């Protein structure tokens, strides 16, 4: 299964590059890139359905990480890493859990379809 990041890069490359360039050019003021962040988020949500599920089910972790980034981005890499890495880790664990649950559900549905196909062929 192609990773979500690879899917976003493939389907929303223009928005991703624009947002990255803005962030690099505005490191002291990431808020200047809000429009590009929104455009990238919209494209990613449309292109990768898993991201919508993650946004819905990991909303607390997303908000906590975003707030941490807002608070510590201007305070230097050491402060950012020290304070936001635990929040990023929590978000990662949540996204992995959602991904596993969706993959498990997809596999269960696939097995049911295969079984139904076998039963139909044996009649």
Secondary structure, 3 states (H helix, E strand, C coil): CCCHHHHHHHHCHHHHHHHHHHHHHCCCCHHHHHHHHHHHHHHHHHHCHHHHHHHHHCHHHHHHHHHHHHHHHHHCHHHHHHHHHHHHHHHHHHHHHHHHHHHHHHHHHHHHHHHHHHHHHHC
